[in-house]
Amino acid sequence: MALALRLLSRSKQLYTGQMILHQDNVITARSYSKEAAPKALKGDEMLKNIFLEVKNKFETALGILRKEKITIDPEDPAAVSQYAKVMKTIREKANLFSESERIKYTIQTRTQDIPDARTYLLALQEIRAKRGSSDDLGVETLMFEALDKVEKEIKKPLLRNDKKSMGLLLAEFDKINKKLGIQKEDLPKYEEQLELKIAKAQLEELKKDALEAMETQKKREEFKDEETVDVKSLDIRNFL
């Protein structure tokens, strides 16, 4: 029992901390950048508002985790799907960004002042690399080739405010999408696949930490006779 208690105490930290505090500062960005700018606040008052915002989102997430069953089994598609569903509910109730929304927001804030198309594409490339995402389809190479083609045609660097020439580039991008079989109406499906991939990775991390906690516990004299707990059998709701 003590082993399970320690394990689930660690699980609580992972779930709540990961969902609320490790959102790349999404909470403050959404509160003070995305929405209408608030009136000028003194430092202490602003920090107080941010703290209350984080506290409310934390409590919202914790309330959902107390109700929803989560199985720590990254190899079970049903468990991964249920975990993704719970995380989606938390995001919606706590007004947090999804992964695709975070990527979109990052792109918007990082590229809004970039005047030319080439620097814009380079910024996208950097954002992808920093997030640890791979370009298995070679989309970036195709995009730069399309840009080279358009700039060769217009005989100058392509500026983003050049609507006519940007139209040429977007037409080339449409050809790339068609070649790769990417359709705009399939975007929700791609977003769902991304969330499932993230959910599985998070369950794998949680399982790894749980197993490490068990091994550490078993080395202690007072727990040497305690049976090993199957992480899949644990119900986190009982310890939140």
PALO-533422 format. One record per residue (C-alpha): residue number from 1; residue in one letter; chain; x, y, z. Coordinates in pm, whole numbers, plus 50000, padded with zeros to 5 digits. Layout:
  num  residuo  cadena     xx     yy     zz
  NUM        a       A      X      Y      Z
...
// end
This chain:
  num  residuo  cadena     xx     yy     zz
    1        m       A  50000  50000  50000
    2        a       A  50279  50243  50087
    3        l       A  50439  50173  49751
    4        a       A  50118  50255  49567
    5        l       A  50075  50571  49774
    6        r       A  50420  50696  49686
    7        l       A  50373  50606  49324
    8        l       A  50043  50789  49295
    9        s       A  50179  51088  49480
   10        r       A  50437  51108  49202
   11        s       A  50161  51057  48944
   12        k       A  49967  51349  49085
   13        q       A  50270  51573  49047
   14        l       A  50319  51463  48687
   15        y       A  49961  51510  48577
   16        t       A  49883  51837  48745
   17        g       A  50223  51993  48700
   18        q       A  50254  51889  48339
   19        m       A  49909  52010  48242
   20        i       A  49913  52343  48424
   21        l       A  50268  52459  48481
   22        h       A  50445  52320  48172
   23        q       A  50237  52486  47903
   24        d       A  50520  52706  47768
   25        n       A  50372  53001  47960
   26        v       A  50047  52958  47770
   27        i       A  49846  53079  48066
   28        t       A  50007  53421  48086
   29        a       A  50030  53451  47709
   30        r       A  49663  53379  47664
   31        s       A  49561  53608  47945
   32        y       A  49775  53906  47858
   33        s       A  49863  53875  47490
   34        k       A  49598  53690  47294
   35        e       A  49298  53857  47453
   36        a       A  49230  54228  47485
   37        a       A  49512  54402  47671
   38        p       A  49420  54477  48035
   39        k       A  49462  54813  48199
   40        a       A  49808  54891  48331
   41        l       A  49861  54705  48656
   42        k       A  50119  54741  48929
   43        g       A  50367  54457  48959
   44        d       A  50211  54303  49272
   45        e       A  49858  54323  49134
   46        m       A  49961  54162  48805
   47        l       A  50141  53879  48984
   48        k       A  49834  53827  49203
   49        n       A  49607  53802  48899
   50        i       A  49842  53556  48731
   51        f       A  49859  53345  49046
   52        l       A  49479  53336  49075
   53        e       A  49451  53242  48708
   54        v       A  49695  52953  48750
   55        k       A  49524  52845  49074
   56        n       A  49181  52833  48908
   57        k       A  49312  52631  48613
   58        f       A  49495  52397  48849
   59        e       A  49181  52334  49053
   60        t       A  48979  52278  48735
   61        a       A  49227  52018  48613
   62        l       A  49243  51846  48950
   63        g       A  48863  51829  48968
   64        i       A  48848  51652  48631
   65        l       A  49128  51410  48724
   66        r       A  48934  51312  49037
   67        k       A  48640  51201  48821
   68        e       A  48798  51044  48512
   69        k       A  48957  50698  48505
   70        i       A  49309  50693  48361
   71        t       A  49494  50369  48291
   72        i       A  49872  50395  48277
   73        d       A  49917  50167  47977
   74        p       A  50075  50339  47674
   75        e       A  50056  50016  47471
   76        d       A  49677  49999  47496
   77        p       A  49510  50216  47227
   78        a       A  49195  50242  47438
   79        a       A  49394  50370  47738
   80        v       A  49578  50622  47519
   81        s       A  49251  50740  47367
   82        q       A  49090  50781  47710
   83        y       A  49393  50973  47840
   84        a       A  49381  51205  47536
   85        k       A  49008  51255  47596
   86        v       A  49068  51353  47959
   87        m       A  49346  51595  47863
   88        k       A  49119  51751  47600
   89        t       A  48847  51800  47861
   90        i       A  49100  51969  48090
   91        r       A  49215  52202  47813
   92        e       A  48859  52298  47722
   93        k       A  48744  52352  48082
   94        a       A  49062  52534  48189
   95        n       A  49087  52731  47864
   96        l       A  49431  52600  47771
   97        f       A  49583  52561  47426
   98        s       A  49593  52227  47248
   99        e       A  49925  52129  47092
  100        s       A  49814  52246  46747
  101        e       A  49688  52574  46895
  102        r       A  50019  52625  47072
  103        i       A  50209  52569  46748
  104        k       A  49982  52812  46565
  105        y       A  50018  53073  46840
  106        t       A  50397  53034  46843
  107        i       A  50413  53080  46466
  108        q       A  50192  53388  46479
  109        t       A  50390  53560  46753
  110        r       A  50732  53468  46612
  111        t       A  50661  53562  46251
  112        q       A  50421  53857  46264
  113        d       A  50697  54114  46199
  114        i       A  50886  53916  45934
  115        p       A  50858  54101  45600
  116        d       A  50978  53840  45349
  117        a       A  50874  53486  45266
  118        r       A  51221  53328  45291
  119        t       A  51286  53450  45644
  120        y       A  50934  53337  45732
  121        l       A  51004  52982  45610
  122        l       A  51336  52979  45794
  123        a       A  51152  53079  46113
  124        l       A  50907  52791  46062
  125        q       A  51201  52557  46018
  126        e       A  51358  52680  46342
  127        i       A  51030  52644  46534
  128        r       A  50991  52286  46412
  129        a       A  51349  52197  46506
  130        k       A  51320  52349  46856
  131        r       A  51002  52150  46920
  132        g       A  51184  51830  46825
  133        s       A  50950  51753  46534
  134        s       A  51078  51573  46226
  135        d       A  51004  51655  45863
  136        d       A  50967  51300  45737
  137        l       A  50781  51403  45421
  138        g       A  51043  51660  45321
  139        v       A  50785  51938  45316
  140        e       A  51036  52210  45403
  141        t       A  51258  52125  45106
  142        l       A  50957  52135  44874
  143        m       A  50846  52470  45016
  144        f       A  51188  52627  44965
  145        e       A  51199  52488  44611
  146        a       A  50859  52648  44547
  147        l       A  50987  52979  44685
  148        d       A  51298  52959  44465
  149        k       A  51075  52905  44164
  150        v       A  50853  53206  44242
  151        e       A  51144  53439  44321
  152        k       A  51313  53334  43997
  153        e       A  50993  53420  43814
  154        i       A  50943  53763  43978
  155        k       A  51320  53833  43975
  156        k       A  51333  53963  44334
  157        p       A  51290  53849  44695
  158        l       A  50927  53770  44774
  159        l       A  50772  54002  45031
  160        r       A  50472  53886  45230
  161        n       A  50274  54202  45153
  162        d       A  50310  54137  44778
  163        k       A  49967  53977  44742
  164        k       A  50001  53893  44373
  165        s       A  50335  53714  44411
  166        m       A  50227  53551  44738
  167        g       A  49935  53412  44542
  168        l       A  50186  53240  44314
  169        l       A  50363  53086  44613
  170        l       A  50038  52968  44772
  171        a       A  49943  52807  44441
  172        e       A  50273  52618  44450
  173        f       A  50201  52512  44809
  174        d       A  49862  52379  44696
  175        k       A  50044  52163  44442
  176        i       A  50269  52031  44719
  177        n       A  49969  51946  44936
  178        k       A  49804  51768  44646
  179        k       A  50123  51575  44573
  180        l       A  50150  51463  44935
  181        g       A  49779  51389  44965
  182        i       A  49722  51659  45227
  183        q       A  49375  51811  45225
  184        k       A  49251  52104  45431
  185        e       A  48938  51917  45537
  186        d       A  49160  51647  45691
  187        l       A  49324  51890  45935
  188        p       A  49101  51787  46230
  189        k       A  49208  51426  46171
  190        y       A  49576  51526  46171
  191        e       A  49525  51724  46493
  192        e       A  49361  51422  46656
  193        q       A  49651  51200  46550
  194        l       A  49895  51452  46699
  195        e       A  49709  51459  47031
  196        l       A  49707  51076  47045
  197        k       A  50081  51069  46979
  198        i       A  50138  51319  47259
  199        a       A  49907  51127  47493
  200        k       A  50100  50805  47434
  201        a       A  50432  50980  47497
  202        q       A  50303  51126  47824
  203        l       A  50174  50787  47940
  204        e       A  50511  50633  47855
  205        e       A  50685  50899  48065
  206        l       A  50446  50844  48353
  207        k       A  50492  50464  48337
  208        k       A  50870  50504  48334
  209        d       A  50864  50727  48641
  210        a       A  50625  50489  48815
  211        l       A  50850  50188  48756
  212        e       A  51154  50382  48874
  213        a       A  50968  50480  49191
  214        m       A  50881  50116  49252
  215        e       A  51241  50003  49212
  216        t       A  51361  50271  49451
  217        q       A  51096  50175  49707
  218        k       A  51181  49805  49692
  219        k       A  51538  49880  49800
  220        r       A  51415  50013  50134
  221        e       A  51413  49759  50415
  222        e       A  51057  49832  50531
  223        f       A  50917  49758  50185
  224        k       A  51129  49462  50079
  225        d       A  50842  49214  50135
  226        e       A  50580  49426  49963
  227        e       A  50448  49294  49632
  228        t       A  50523  49486  49315
  229        v       A  50226  49687  49192
  230        d       A  50114  49668  48830
  231        v       A  50091  50032  48721
  232        k       A  49791  49947  48502
  233        s       A  49594  49849  48812
  234        l       A  49639  50179  48991
  235        d       A  49350  50425  49010
  236        i       A  49491  50772  49051
  237        r       A  49149  50910  49153
  238        n       A  49178  50735  49491
  239        f       A  49486  50936  49584
  240        l       A  49410  51285  49450
// end
